[in-house]
Amino acid sequence: MLKALIIDASGVARGLLNTVLTEGGYEVVGSTHTMAQGIALAMKHRPQIICIARENIEDGSGVMEELRAKLPKSLIFMVSGAIDAATIQSSLALGVNGFIVKPFKHDAVLKTIRTAVLALIRKQQEATGDQ
């Protein structure tokens, strides 16, 4: 079972995403509204999936760089109510693996995560020559 961490200032969003992930077969190991606590939970639980609200990624704090340095294998998903082309481009450059759009649609969230996980597996297999 893959472990997931949710970082979002909205308690409602955290609760809904927690439900979607849990029902989708993921183990939510932490959920918080602050980036500081999110980093601490990430270091403690070392989740494979991290869902972070857009404002936390774009606040200039360098959180993506920190997470990429400490947890390079984790898949990071930006959670937002609106995502435009410029946001996608800048977020991908920072290392975001996918985008989860609010309001959450159960199937869309799980498909987004599954697609990113499968892409990572394919990439690792290609790197090792296993196919």
Secondary structure, DSSP 8 states (H G I E B T S, - for coil): --EEEEE-S-HHHHHHHHHHHHHTT-EEEEEESSHHHHHHHHHHH--SEEEEEHHHHSSSS-HHHHHHHH-TT-EEEEEES---HHHHHHHHHHT--EEEESS--HHHHHHHHHHHHHHHHHHHHHHHT--
